[in-house]
Amino acid sequence: MEMAVGFHRTLTPSFSVNPNSRRLSSSPILAKRILGQTLSSPAITKLPLTFRPLTSVRSSIKCSVSEATETQLEIADKKRQLMRRRDIRNIAIVAHVDHGKTTLVDAMLKQAKVFRANQFVQERIMDSNDLERERGITILSKNTSITYKDTKINIIDTPGHSDFGGEVERVLNMVEGVLLVVDSVEGPMPQTRFVLKKALEFGHAVVVVVNKIDRPSARPDFVINSTFELFIELNATDEQCDFQVIYASGIKGKAGLSPENLAEDLGPLFEAIIRCIPGPRIDKDGALQMLVTNIEYDEHKGRIAIGRLHAGVLQRGMDVRVCTSEDACRYARVSELFVYEKFNRVPAETVEAGDICAVCGIDDIQIGETIADKISGRPLPAIRVEEPTVRMAFSINTSPFVGREGKYVTSRNLRDRLYRELERNLAMKVEDGETADTFIVSGRGTLHITILIENMRREGYEFMVGPPKVINKRVDDKLLEPFEIATVEVPEVYMGPVVELLGKRRGQMFDMQGLGAEGTTLLKYKIPTRGLLGLRNAILTASRGTAVLNTIFDSYGPWAGDITTRDQGSLVAFEDGTTTSYALSSSQERGQLFVGPGSDVYKGQIVGIHQRPGDLSLNVCKKKAATNIRSNKEQTVILDTPLVYSLDDCIEYIQEDEMVEVTPSSIRMCKNPKLAKKTRIRHKKREATGSNPCRATKDA
């Protein structure tokens, strides 16, 4: 009872012994810990124990939406003249990054006979974007559907990285329940907490899927206990806390109600979806209402608005009203209508309320707008997402190599592309900078903005970006900065250097625990977002590439003080030209180089990392003097392999007076010419006034 009180919940724990129960709502370990005593009776310990509130006494198969709750909801629906569709389920699959969401969706699609038996299907079929396949992460939310026992299940695959949390917040408006996928070893992670919090705020039903149960170090009891505690911390209702648990192996396509007894397919998972996720609540005879939650673009059809039909019936060729608010409405016509069947969009003449559909013909449609009835339609509440925490400055390319590789190089091209991104990316903001050719882009994190930079680079844009900066707030004359929760999985042998590194960046440890039998330690820190800039590469270096870092926004807190993110300076090119082996052989003694022989460089370009603090200018284009004196033996030059930095590495590396030059073929770093010019002027003024005391005395 002390534990229940500590979580600010009024739960009355009860234990039921059910020999036929295969449901593990919460493990015996949690039950013993809550009671503060051990159960030593052999008759009891051989039977599964179920911990739940007294209010939810039901049969052996339980869901987060109970029969009693459904009855209450149906009564409330009748009062409001609403009804539930029994032939459709709308679900979103949410989880932390790399917990197996997309792989699980692959298995669900294959077992639902979406593909032919002889059809070649690549892995992670939902990650259709080239960038998603290269990085191995989901960036954009995507829709598909399957049919199981005459019930259509609309599935939305969501990103797992915290920087793309805006995608998750958008799609939760379209569903009535979520599959919360949790790794069988790691348990709930930072992004798990974020997506679960949002799902519970919407009042959605939750089915917990303990994935990768076939891992040798799987610990399902610990994972269920941790997930249950997370539900309580997030103030879930009693019905939501009594969630259904499914154990699965997405890679093998198996699922079951217990970790030791998995079925040969995902049948138990499908049954849990049908049984525990309620159908959409609709107003079938009401006025048309559809909230646009996603937008796609087709070269032939133009803009395609995707969303769930909340009320009424939508028909092809129908005249509708597009509303942003009560006073801002315009009229349009639906030219084409599609629904999702299996892995494709299928044309449809009519779509009834509760289903997810795609609408064509409205050229200026935006995310968050409502497609309503032409006469009596009203807008639905707009989509709200959390504020960005990091910003970066975008500007036109001013290097001597401008226009060599890019197709779009002007400020007008850059401005149009950035503001076009706002139409789909709700979590991003774009503002005009101090000059006409500078724009401030704000996002959820560095990766959020880096993905935009990479997409623009592949589209043929050429521009420069400055270092990431956090967005601070001032409340009651106090400066507040964003803090994040960082979790680091690191082998015990490298734990010391990692702890020292996080301490230097103002991180405060609040939890440390071992992970299974793999000799890995899980560290949890609360750290300023400033301290995370450039931290990923530093942690990989300190742990010899074995650490895994995950972060998620926590809250705003008081300014933590100055943080030093880089101890070494840069090696800067002294002049324009082409690098030579003769010059690089002496330059590499000053640090690690980014360029090899035969590379074109310009004055101010960063060509390496200085081994000491402070910048150093080098002449990497110097050629060996040609004389008429014959040498007996030509000197052999041995050069080190140059460092190859990706776009993410470059953005993490640069500091206040440096920039990254981004072109379709190259990524270079350089000193900011504007700041360098200001520094030179400041030095000249200082020399003219205060640096010569004799002159100052004479003038006086």
C-alpha positions as CSV (number, residue, x, y, z in Angstrom):
1,M,0.0,0.0,0.0
2,E,2.9,2.4,0.6
3,M,3.8,2.0,-3.1
4,A,0.3,2.9,-4.3
5,V,0.3,6.0,-2.1
6,G,3.7,7.0,-3.3
7,F,2.4,7.1,-6.9
8,H,-0.6,9.3,-5.8
9,R,-3.1,6.7,-6.7
10,T,-6.0,5.3,-4.7
11,L,-5.6,1.6,-5.6
12,T,-6.8,-1.2,-3.5
13,P,-4.7,-4.2,-4.4
14,S,-6.2,-7.6,-4.6
15,F,-4.8,-10.9,-5.6
16,S,-6.8,-13.6,-7.4
17,V,-5.6,-17.1,-8.0
18,N,-6.8,-18.4,-11.3
19,P,-5.4,-21.8,-12.5
20,N,-6.8,-21.3,-16.0
21,S,-5.6,-17.7,-16.4
22,R,-3.0,-17.1,-19.1
23,R,-3.1,-13.4,-18.7
24,L,-0.2,-11.7,-16.9
25,S,-1.5,-8.2,-16.0
26,S,1.4,-7.8,-13.5
27,S,4.0,-10.3,-12.4
28,P,4.2,-11.9,-9.0
29,I,7.4,-10.0,-8.4
30,L,5.5,-6.7,-8.4
31,A,2.8,-8.2,-6.2
32,K,5.3,-9.2,-3.6
33,R,7.0,-5.9,-3.7
34,I,3.8,-4.0,-3.2
35,L,2.7,-6.0,-0.2
36,G,6.2,-5.8,1.2
37,Q,6.3,-9.5,2.0
38,T,7.0,-12.9,0.4
39,L,4.4,-15.5,-0.4
40,S,5.9,-18.8,0.8
41,S,2.9,-21.1,0.4
42,P,3.7,-23.8,-2.1
43,A,0.1,-24.0,-3.1
44,I,0.0,-20.4,-4.1
45,T,3.5,-20.0,-5.7
46,K,2.7,-22.7,-8.3
47,L,-0.3,-20.7,-9.6
48,P,-0.2,-17.4,-11.5
49,L,-1.0,-14.3,-9.5
50,T,-2.9,-11.3,-10.9
51,F,-2.6,-7.9,-9.4
52,R,-5.5,-5.5,-10.2
53,P,-7.9,-3.0,-8.6
54,L,-11.0,-4.4,-7.0
55,T,-13.1,-2.6,-9.4
56,S,-12.1,-4.8,-12.4
57,V,-13.0,-8.3,-11.4
58,R,-13.6,-10.2,-14.7
59,S,-12.9,-13.4,-16.4
60,S,-9.5,-14.8,-17.3
61,I,-9.2,-12.7,-20.5
62,K,-9.1,-9.0,-19.7
63,C,-8.6,-5.8,-21.7
64,S,-8.1,-2.2,-21.0
65,V,-11.7,-1.6,-22.0
66,S,-13.8,-3.9,-19.8
67,E,-17.4,-5.1,-20.5
68,A,-18.7,-2.8,-17.8
69,T,-16.8,0.1,-19.3
70,E,-18.1,-0.7,-22.8
71,T,-21.7,-0.8,-21.4
72,Q,-21.2,2.7,-19.8
73,L,-19.7,4.0,-23.0
74,E,-22.6,2.7,-25.1
75,I,-25.1,4.3,-22.7
76,A,-23.2,7.6,-23.0
77,D,-23.1,7.2,-26.8
78,K,-26.8,6.7,-27.1
79,K,-27.4,9.9,-25.1
80,R,-25.3,11.7,-27.7
81,Q,-26.8,9.8,-30.6
82,L,-23.4,8.1,-31.3
83,M,-22.6,4.6,-32.3
84,R,-19.6,2.3,-32.6
85,R,-18.6,0.5,-35.7
86,R,-17.8,-3.1,-35.1
87,D,-16.2,-3.9,-38.5
88,I,-13.3,-1.5,-38.2
89,R,-10.4,-1.0,-35.8
90,N,-8.0,2.0,-36.0
91,I,-4.7,1.4,-34.3
92,A,-1.3,3.1,-34.1
93,I,1.9,1.1,-33.3
94,V,4.1,3.2,-31.0
95,A,7.4,2.4,-29.3
96,H,10.9,3.6,-28.6
97,V,13.4,3.5,-31.5
98,D,14.6,0.1,-32.5
99,H,12.1,-1.8,-30.4
100,G,10.7,-3.6,-33.5
101,K,7.6,-1.7,-34.6
102,T,8.2,-1.8,-38.4
103,T,9.4,-5.4,-38.3
104,L,6.2,-6.4,-36.4
105,V,4.1,-4.6,-39.0
106,D,5.9,-6.6,-41.7
107,A,4.9,-9.9,-40.0
108,M,1.3,-8.7,-39.6
109,L,1.1,-7.8,-43.3
110,K,2.5,-11.1,-44.4
111,Q,0.3,-13.2,-42.2
112,A,-2.8,-11.2,-43.3
113,K,-2.1,-12.4,-46.9
114,V,-1.4,-8.9,-48.2
115,F,1.3,-10.2,-50.5
116,R,1.3,-13.2,-52.9
117,A,3.0,-16.3,-51.8
118,N,5.7,-16.0,-54.5
119,Q,6.0,-12.2,-54.2
120,F,9.4,-10.7,-53.2
121,V,9.0,-8.4,-50.2
122,Q,11.9,-6.4,-48.8
123,E,12.5,-6.0,-45.1
124,R,10.8,-3.1,-43.3
125,I,8.4,-2.6,-46.2
126,M,6.8,0.4,-44.4
127,D,10.1,2.3,-44.4
128,S,9.7,3.3,-48.1
129,N,11.8,6.5,-47.9
130,D,15.4,6.1,-49.0
131,L,16.6,8.1,-46.0
132,E,14.7,5.8,-43.7
133,R,16.3,2.7,-45.2
134,E,19.8,4.1,-45.0
135,R,19.5,5.2,-41.4
136,G,17.3,2.2,-40.3
137,I,14.7,4.4,-38.5
138,T,11.1,5.5,-39.3
139,I,10.8,9.2,-40.0
140,L,7.3,9.6,-41.4
141,S,4.0,8.0,-40.2
142,K,2.4,5.7,-42.8
143,N,-0.9,4.0,-43.2
144,T,-1.9,0.5,-44.3
145,S,-4.7,-1.9,-43.5
146,I,-5.3,-5.6,-43.2
147,T,-8.5,-7.7,-42.8
148,Y,-8.9,-10.3,-40.1
149,K,-12.1,-12.3,-39.6
150,D,-14.2,-9.8,-41.5
151,T,-12.8,-6.9,-39.5
152,K,-10.8,-4.2,-41.2
153,I,-7.7,-3.1,-39.1
154,N,-6.2,0.3,-40.2
155,I,-2.6,0.3,-39.0
156,I,-0.4,3.4,-38.6
157,D,3.3,2.9,-38.3
158,T,4.9,5.8,-36.3
159,P,8.5,7.0,-35.8
160,G,10.3,5.9,-32.6
161,H,12.8,8.7,-32.3
162,S,11.9,11.5,-30.0
163,D,12.8,14.2,-32.6
164,F,9.9,13.0,-34.7
165,G,7.3,13.0,-31.8
166,G,5.2,15.5,-33.8
167,E,4.4,12.7,-36.2
168,V,3.1,10.6,-33.3
169,E,1.0,13.4,-31.9
170,R,-0.7,14.0,-35.2
171,V,-1.8,10.4,-35.9
172,L,-3.2,9.8,-32.4
173,N,-6.3,11.8,-33.6
174,M,-7.1,9.1,-36.1
175,V,-7.1,6.0,-33.8
176,E,-9.0,4.6,-30.8
177,G,-6.2,2.4,-29.5
178,V,-2.4,1.8,-29.6
179,L,-0.1,-1.2,-29.6
180,L,2.7,-0.2,-27.2
181,V,5.7,-2.3,-28.3
182,V,8.4,-2.7,-25.6
183,D,11.7,-4.5,-25.9
184,S,11.9,-7.7,-23.8
185,V,15.3,-6.6,-22.4
186,E,15.4,-2.9,-22.3
187,G,11.8,-2.3,-21.1
188,P,10.2,1.1,-21.2
189,M,12.6,3.8,-22.6
190,P,12.3,7.6,-22.9
191,Q,10.2,7.6,-26.1
192,T,8.0,4.9,-24.6
193,R,7.1,7.3,-21.9
194,F,6.4,10.1,-24.3
195,V,4.1,8.2,-26.7
196,L,2.3,6.4,-23.8
197,K,1.6,9.8,-22.1
198,K,0.1,11.1,-25.3
199,A,-2.1,8.0,-25.9
200,L,-3.4,8.1,-22.3
201,E,-4.2,11.8,-22.6
202,F,-6.4,10.9,-25.6
203,G,-8.1,8.2,-23.5
204,H,-7.0,5.4,-25.9
205,A,-7.0,1.7,-25.1
206,V,-3.5,0.2,-24.9
207,V,-2.3,-3.3,-25.7
208,V,1.2,-3.9,-24.5
209,V,3.4,-6.1,-26.8
210,V,6.6,-7.4,-25.3
211,N,8.6,-7.8,-28.5
212,K,11.9,-9.7,-29.1
213,I,10.8,-12.3,-26.5
214,D,13.2,-14.8,-28.1
215,R,16.3,-12.8,-27.0
216,P,18.6,-14.9,-24.7
217,S,18.6,-12.2,-22.0
218,A,14.8,-11.5,-22.2
219,R,13.3,-10.6,-18.8
220,P,9.5,-10.3,-19.3
221,D,8.6,-10.0,-15.6
222,F,10.8,-6.9,-15.2
223,V,9.4,-5.3,-18.4
224,I,5.8,-5.8,-17.3
225,N,6.5,-4.4,-13.9
226,S,8.3,-1.4,-15.3
227,T,5.5,-0.8,-17.8
228,F,2.8,-1.1,-15.1
229,E,4.7,1.4,-12.9
230,L,4.9,3.8,-15.9
231,F,1.2,3.6,-16.3
232,I,0.7,4.6,-12.7
233,E,3.2,7.4,-12.9
234,L,1.3,8.8,-15.9
235,N,-2.0,8.8,-14.0
236,A,-3.7,6.2,-16.1
237,T,-7.2,5.1,-15.2
238,D,-7.9,1.8,-13.5
239,E,-9.2,0.3,-16.8
240,Q,-6.1,1.5,-18.7
241,C,-3.8,0.0,-16.0
242,D,-5.4,-3.4,-16.4
243,F,-3.9,-3.7,-19.9
244,Q,-3.6,-6.8,-22.1
245,V,-0.1,-8.2,-22.5
246,I,1.0,-10.0,-25.7
247,Y,4.4,-11.6,-26.0
248,A,5.8,-11.6,-29.5
249,S,8.8,-12.2,-31.8
250,G,8.3,-9.9,-34.7
251,I,11.2,-11.3,-36.7
252,K,9.7,-14.8,-36.4
253,G,6.1,-13.8,-36.7
254,K,5.0,-15.5,-33.5
255,A,2.9,-14.2,-30.5
256,G,1.2,-15.7,-27.4
257,L,-0.3,-14.9,-24.0
258,S,2.7,-16.2,-22.1
259,P,6.4,-16.0,-23.0
260,E,6.9,-19.8,-22.7
261,N,4.0,-20.7,-25.0
262,L,4.0,-18.8,-28.3
263,A,1.6,-19.7,-31.1
264,E,3.0,-20.4,-34.6
265,D,1.6,-17.1,-35.9
266,L,0.3,-13.7,-34.7
267,G,-3.2,-14.9,-34.1
268,P,-3.2,-14.0,-30.4
269,L,-2.1,-10.5,-31.3
270,F,-4.9,-10.1,-33.9
271,E,-7.5,-11.4,-31.4
272,A,-6.3,-9.0,-28.7
273,I,-6.7,-6.1,-31.2
274,I,-10.3,-7.1,-32.1
275,R,-11.2,-7.8,-28.4
276,C,-9.4,-4.9,-26.6
277,I,-9.4,-2.0,-29.1
278,P,-12.9,-0.5,-29.4
279,G,-14.3,0.4,-32.8
280,P,-14.6,4.0,-33.8
281,R,-17.3,6.1,-32.2
282,I,-19.2,7.9,-35.0
283,D,-22.2,10.0,-35.8
284,K,-23.3,8.2,-38.9
285,D,-26.3,10.5,-39.7
286,G,-24.6,13.7,-38.6
287,A,-23.0,16.4,-40.7
288,L,-19.8,15.5,-42.5
289,Q,-16.6,16.0,-40.5
290,M,-13.1,14.9,-41.4
291,L,-9.9,16.1,-39.7
292,V,-6.8,16.2,-42.0
293,T,-3.9,14.7,-40.1
294,N,-1.5,14.0,-43.0
295,I,-0.7,15.2,-46.5
296,E,0.9,13.4,-49.4
297,Y,1.7,14.7,-52.9
298,D,1.3,13.0,-56.2
299,E,2.5,14.4,-59.6
300,H,-0.8,13.6,-61.3
301,K,-3.4,14.0,-58.4
302,G,-1.7,16.9,-56.6
303,R,-2.3,17.2,-52.8
304,I,-3.8,14.2,-51.1
305,A,-5.4,14.8,-47.7
306,I,-5.4,11.8,-45.3
307,G,-7.6,11.6,-42.2
308,R,-10.3,9.8,-40.3
309,L,-14.0,10.5,-41.1
310,H,-15.6,11.4,-37.7
311,A,-19.2,11.9,-38.8
312,G,-21.4,11.6,-41.9
313,V,-20.7,10.1,-45.3
314,L,-18.1,11.3,-47.8
315,Q,-18.7,10.7,-51.6
316,R,-16.7,11.2,-54.7
317,G,-17.6,14.4,-56.5
318,M,-19.1,15.9,-53.4
319,D,-19.1,19.6,-52.6
320,V,-17.6,20.3,-49.2
321,R,-16.6,23.2,-46.9
322,V,-12.9,23.4,-45.8
323,C,-12.7,25.0,-42.3
324,T,-9.8,26.3,-40.2
325,S,-12.1,28.0,-37.7
326,E,-15.7,29.2,-37.5
327,D,-15.0,32.3,-39.5
328,A,-12.4,31.0,-41.9
329,C,-14.0,28.6,-44.4
330,R,-13.8,28.0,-48.1
331,Y,-15.6,25.7,-50.5
332,A,-14.1,22.9,-52.6
333,R,-15.0,19.6,-54.4
334,V,-13.7,16.1,-53.8
335,S,-12.5,14.9,-57.2
336,E,-11.2,11.4,-56.1
337,L,-11.6,9.3,-52.9
338,F,-9.5,6.4,-51.7
339,V,-9.4,4.0,-48.8
340,Y,-6.6,1.8,-47.6
341,E,-6.8,-1.9,-48.4
342,K,-3.9,-4.1,-47.7
343,F,-0.8,-2.2,-48.9
344,N,-2.4,0.1,-51.5
345,R,-4.8,3.0,-51.9
346,V,-8.0,1.7,-53.6
347,P,-10.5,4.1,-55.2
348,A,-13.9,4.3,-53.5
349,E,-17.2,6.0,-54.3
350,T,-18.4,6.4,-50.7
351,V,-16.6,6.3,-47.3
352,E,-18.6,6.0,-44.1
353,A,-17.7,7.6,-40.7
354,G,-15.0,5.7,-38.7
355,D,-12.8,4.8,-41.7
356,I,-9.5,6.3,-42.7
357,C,-9.5,7.7,-46.2
358,A,-7.5,9.9,-48.7
359,V,-9.1,12.8,-50.5
360,C,-8.0,14.5,-53.7
361,G,-9.1,17.7,-55.4
362,I,-8.4,20.3,-52.7
363,D,-5.2,22.0,-53.8
364,D,-4.7,24.2,-50.8
365,I,-5.6,21.8,-48.1
366,Q,-3.5,22.0,-44.9
367,I,-2.9,19.6,-42.0
368,G,-5.3,20.5,-39.1
369,E,-8.1,21.7,-41.3
370,T,-11.5,20.1,-41.3
371,I,-13.4,18.9,-44.4
372,A,-17.0,19.5,-43.4
373,D,-20.5,19.5,-44.8
374,K,-21.2,22.3,-47.3
375,I,-24.2,23.6,-45.4
376,S,-24.0,22.7,-41.8
377,G,-20.4,21.6,-41.3
378,R,-18.4,22.7,-38.3
379,P,-14.6,22.5,-37.8
380,L,-13.1,19.9,-35.4
381,P,-10.5,21.0,-32.8
382,A,-7.1,21.8,-34.4
383,I,-4.1,19.5,-33.9
384,R,-1.6,20.8,-31.3
385,V,2.0,19.6,-30.9
386,E,4.7,20.5,-28.4
387,E,7.0,23.5,-29.0
388,P,10.5,23.1,-30.6
389,T,13.6,23.2,-28.4
390,V,16.5,23.7,-30.9
391,R,17.0,26.2,-33.7
392,M,19.6,26.6,-36.6
393,A,20.3,29.4,-39.0
394,F,20.0,28.6,-42.8
395,S,21.6,31.0,-45.3
396,I,22.7,31.0,-48.9
397,N,26.1,29.6,-49.8
398,T,28.7,32.3,-49.8
399,S,31.8,30.2,-50.3
400,P,34.0,30.5,-53.5
401,F,32.6,27.2,-54.7
402,V,29.0,28.4,-54.8
403,G,27.0,27.1,-57.8
404,R,29.4,24.3,-58.8
405,E,27.1,21.5,-57.7
406,G,23.7,22.8,-56.6
407,K,20.7,23.6,-58.7
408,Y,18.8,25.9,-56.3
409,V,21.2,28.4,-54.8
410,T,19.3,31.7,-54.4
411,S,17.6,33.0,-51.2
412,R,14.2,32.8,-52.9
413,N,14.6,29.1,-53.6
414,L,15.7,28.5,-50.0
415,R,12.8,30.5,-48.6
416,D,10.2,28.7,-50.7
417,R,11.5,25.3,-49.8
418,L,11.7,26.0,-46.1
419,Y,8.1,27.4,-45.9
420,R,6.8,24.5,-48.0
421,E,8.2,22.2,-45.3
422,L,5.8,23.7,-42.8
423,E,2.8,22.4,-44.7
424,R,3.6,18.9,-43.6
425,N,5.9,19.2,-40.6
426,L,3.8,20.6,-37.8
427,A,6.6,20.4,-35.2
428,M,8.9,22.7,-37.2
429,K,8.9,26.5,-37.3
430,V,10.6,28.9,-39.8
431,E,11.3,32.6,-39.2
432,D,13.1,35.3,-41.2
433,G,16.6,36.0,-39.9
434,E,18.4,39.3,-39.4
435,T,19.2,39.6,-43.2
436,A,17.2,38.8,-46.3
437,D,19.2,35.7,-47.0
438,T,19.0,34.1,-43.5
439,F,16.3,32.0,-42.0
440,I,15.9,30.5,-38.5
441,V,14.6,27.0,-38.5
442,S,13.3,25.5,-35.2
443,G,12.7,21.8,-34.5
444,R,12.4,19.2,-31.8
445,G,16.1,18.3,-31.9
446,T,19.2,18.3,-34.0
447,L,18.2,15.1,-35.9
448,H,14.8,16.7,-36.7
449,I,16.5,19.5,-38.6
450,T,19.3,17.3,-40.0
451,I,16.7,15.2,-41.8
452,L,15.3,18.3,-43.5
453,I,18.9,19.4,-44.5
454,E,19.6,15.9,-46.0
455,N,16.3,15.9,-48.0
456,M,17.0,19.4,-49.3
457,R,20.6,18.4,-50.3
458,R,19.2,15.4,-52.3
459,E,16.7,17.7,-54.0
460,G,19.5,19.9,-55.4
461,Y,19.7,22.7,-52.9
462,E,22.9,24.4,-51.9
463,F,23.1,26.4,-48.7
464,M,24.9,26.9,-45.4
465,V,23.8,26.1,-41.8
466,G,25.0,27.4,-38.5
467,P,25.5,25.5,-35.3
468,P,22.4,24.3,-33.3
469,K,21.3,26.5,-30.4
470,V,18.8,25.8,-27.7
471,I,15.6,27.9,-27.4
472,N,15.6,29.5,-23.9
473,K,12.7,31.1,-22.1
474,R,12.5,33.9,-19.6
475,V,9.8,33.6,-16.9
476,D,9.6,36.2,-14.0
477,D,13.0,37.6,-15.0
478,K,14.6,34.1,-14.7
479,L,16.4,32.5,-17.6
480,L,15.1,29.0,-18.2
481,E,16.6,26.4,-20.6
482,P,15.3,23.0,-21.9
483,F,16.4,19.9,-20.0
484,E,16.2,16.3,-21.4
485,I,16.3,12.8,-20.0
486,A,19.3,11.0,-21.4
487,T,19.6,7.2,-21.0
488,V,22.9,5.6,-21.8
489,E,23.5,1.8,-22.2
490,V,27.2,1.2,-21.7
491,P,29.3,-1.8,-20.8
492,E,30.6,-1.7,-17.3
493,V,34.3,-1.4,-18.4
494,Y,33.6,2.0,-20.1
495,M,31.2,3.4,-17.5
496,G,33.8,5.6,-15.8
497,P,34.7,7.7,-18.9
498,V,31.0,8.1,-19.8
499,V,30.0,9.2,-16.3
500,E,32.9,11.8,-16.3
501,L,31.8,13.1,-19.7
502,L,28.2,13.5,-18.7
503,G,29.2,15.2,-15.5
504,K,31.3,17.8,-17.4
505,R,28.1,18.7,-19.4
506,R,26.1,19.5,-16.3
507,G,24.3,16.1,-16.3
508,Q,22.8,14.8,-13.0
509,M,22.4,11.1,-12.6
510,F,19.2,9.9,-11.0
511,D,19.1,6.2,-11.8
512,M,21.6,3.4,-12.5
513,Q,20.8,-0.3,-13.0
514,G,22.2,-3.4,-14.7
515,L,20.7,-4.8,-17.9
516,G,20.2,-8.6,-17.9
517,A,23.3,-10.8,-18.0
518,E,25.1,-9.0,-20.8
519,G,27.3,-6.9,-18.4
520,T,25.6,-3.7,-19.6
521,T,24.7,-0.8,-17.3
522,L,21.8,1.6,-17.9
523,L,22.5,5.2,-16.8
524,K,19.7,7.8,-16.6
525,Y,20.6,11.5,-16.5
526,K,18.8,14.8,-16.5
527,I,20.9,17.1,-18.6
528,P,20.6,20.5,-20.3
529,T,19.9,20.3,-24.1
530,R,23.1,22.4,-24.6
531,G,25.1,19.6,-23.0
532,L,23.7,17.1,-25.6
533,L,25.1,19.0,-28.6
534,G,28.0,17.1,-29.9
535,L,27.6,14.5,-27.1
536,R,26.9,11.4,-29.3
537,N,30.3,11.3,-31.0
538,A,32.1,12.0,-27.7
539,I,30.3,9.1,-25.9
540,L,31.0,6.7,-28.8
541,T,34.7,7.7,-28.6
542,A,34.8,7.2,-24.8
543,S,33.1,3.8,-25.0
544,R,34.9,2.5,-28.1
545,G,31.7,2.6,-30.1
546,T,29.7,0.4,-27.7
547,A,27.4,2.9,-25.9
548,V,23.8,3.7,-27.0
549,L,22.4,7.2,-26.2
550,N,18.7,8.0,-26.2
551,T,17.2,11.3,-25.2
552,I,13.8,12.9,-24.8
553,F,12.6,16.4,-23.8
554,D,11.7,16.7,-20.1
555,S,11.0,20.3,-19.0
556,Y,12.4,23.8,-18.8
557,G,14.6,24.5,-15.8
558,P,16.9,27.2,-14.4
559,W,20.1,28.0,-16.4
560,A,22.7,25.3,-15.5
561,G,25.8,27.4,-16.2
562,D,28.5,27.5,-18.8
563,I,29.2,24.2,-20.7
564,T,32.3,23.5,-22.8
565,T,31.4,21.1,-25.6
566,R,34.7,21.0,-27.5
567,D,38.3,21.2,-26.1
568,Q,40.1,21.2,-29.5
569,G,40.4,23.9,-32.1
570,S,40.2,23.6,-35.9
571,L,42.8,23.5,-38.7
572,V,41.9,26.2,-41.2
573,A,43.1,26.5,-44.8
574,F,45.4,29.4,-45.4
575,E,44.7,30.0,-49.1
576,D,42.7,28.8,-52.1
577,G,44.1,25.9,-54.1
578,T,44.5,22.2,-54.4
579,T,46.0,20.2,-51.6
580,T,49.3,18.4,-52.1
581,S,50.9,15.5,-50.4
582,Y,54.0,17.6,-49.7
583,A,51.9,20.1,-47.6
584,L,49.7,17.5,-46.0
585,S,52.7,15.5,-44.7
586,S,53.7,18.4,-42.4
587,S,50.2,19.5,-41.7
588,Q,49.1,16.1,-40.3
589,E,51.5,16.6,-37.4
590,R,49.3,19.4,-36.1
591,G,46.2,17.2,-35.8
592,Q,43.7,15.0,-37.7
593,L,42.9,16.1,-41.3
594,F,39.6,16.0,-43.2
595,V,41.1,16.2,-46.7
596,G,43.4,14.1,-48.8
597,P,45.8,15.1,-51.6
598,G,44.2,16.6,-54.7
599,S,41.2,18.2,-53.0
600,D,40.1,21.7,-53.8
601,V,40.0,24.0,-50.8
602,Y,39.4,27.7,-50.2
603,K,40.6,30.2,-47.6
604,G,38.7,29.7,-44.3
605,Q,37.7,26.1,-45.0
606,I,38.2,23.8,-42.0
607,V,40.5,21.0,-43.1
608,G,41.1,19.2,-39.8
609,I,41.0,19.1,-36.0
610,H,43.7,20.8,-34.1
611,Q,45.3,18.7,-31.4
612,R,45.3,21.7,-29.0
613,P,42.7,24.4,-28.1
614,G,42.5,27.3,-30.5
615,D,42.4,27.5,-34.3
616,L,45.5,27.2,-36.5
617,S,45.9,28.4,-40.1
618,L,47.8,26.0,-42.4
619,N,49.0,26.1,-46.0
620,V,47.8,22.7,-47.3
621,C,48.4,23.7,-50.9
622,K,52.2,24.3,-50.7
623,K,54.2,22.6,-53.4
624,K,57.7,21.3,-53.2
625,A,60.2,23.8,-54.7
626,A,61.4,22.7,-58.1
627,T,65.2,23.1,-58.6
628,N,67.7,21.9,-61.1
629,I,69.6,20.0,-58.5
630,R,69.1,16.2,-59.0
631,S,68.3,14.3,-55.8
632,N,69.6,10.7,-55.4
633,K,66.3,9.4,-54.0
634,E,62.8,10.8,-54.0
635,Q,61.4,11.1,-50.5
636,T,58.4,8.8,-49.7
637,V,55.4,10.5,-48.1
638,I,53.2,8.5,-45.8
639,L,49.8,10.2,-45.2
640,D,47.2,9.2,-42.6
641,T,43.7,8.3,-43.8
642,P,41.6,11.5,-43.6
643,L,38.6,11.6,-41.3
644,V,35.2,11.3,-43.2
645,Y,32.5,13.2,-41.4
646,S,28.8,12.8,-42.2
647,L,26.3,15.6,-42.1
648,D,25.3,14.7,-38.5
649,D,29.0,14.7,-37.5
650,C,29.7,18.1,-39.0
651,I,26.7,19.7,-37.3
652,E,27.8,18.3,-34.0
653,Y,31.4,19.4,-34.5
654,I,30.9,23.1,-35.5
655,Q,30.9,25.9,-32.9
656,E,29.6,29.5,-32.8
657,D,32.0,30.9,-35.4
658,E,31.7,28.0,-37.8
659,M,29.3,26.8,-40.5
660,V,28.5,23.8,-42.6
661,E,28.4,24.2,-46.4
662,V,25.9,21.7,-47.8
663,T,25.8,20.8,-51.5
664,P,24.3,17.8,-53.4
665,S,27.8,16.3,-53.7
666,S,29.9,17.6,-50.8
667,I,29.7,18.6,-47.2
668,R,32.3,21.1,-46.0
669,M,32.9,23.1,-42.9
670,C,34.3,26.6,-42.8
671,K,34.7,29.6,-40.5
672,N,31.8,32.1,-40.6
673,P,33.1,35.0,-42.8
674,K,30.8,37.5,-41.2
675,L,31.9,36.7,-37.6
676,A,35.6,36.6,-38.8
677,K,35.2,40.1,-40.3
678,K,33.6,41.4,-37.1
679,T,36.5,39.9,-35.1
680,R,39.1,41.6,-37.3
681,I,37.4,45.0,-37.0
682,R,37.1,44.6,-33.2
683,H,40.9,43.7,-33.0
684,K,41.8,46.8,-35.1
685,K,39.7,49.1,-32.9
686,R,41.4,47.6,-29.8
687,E,44.8,48.1,-31.3
688,A,44.0,51.7,-32.3
689,T,42.7,52.7,-28.8
690,G,43.6,50.6,-25.8
691,S,46.5,48.4,-26.9
692,N,49.1,51.2,-27.0
693,P,49.3,52.9,-23.5
694,C,52.0,55.4,-24.6
695,R,49.8,56.7,-27.4
696,A,46.8,56.9,-25.1
697,T,48.8,59.0,-22.6
698,K,50.1,61.3,-25.4
699,D,46.6,61.8,-26.7
700,A,45.4,62.6,-23.2
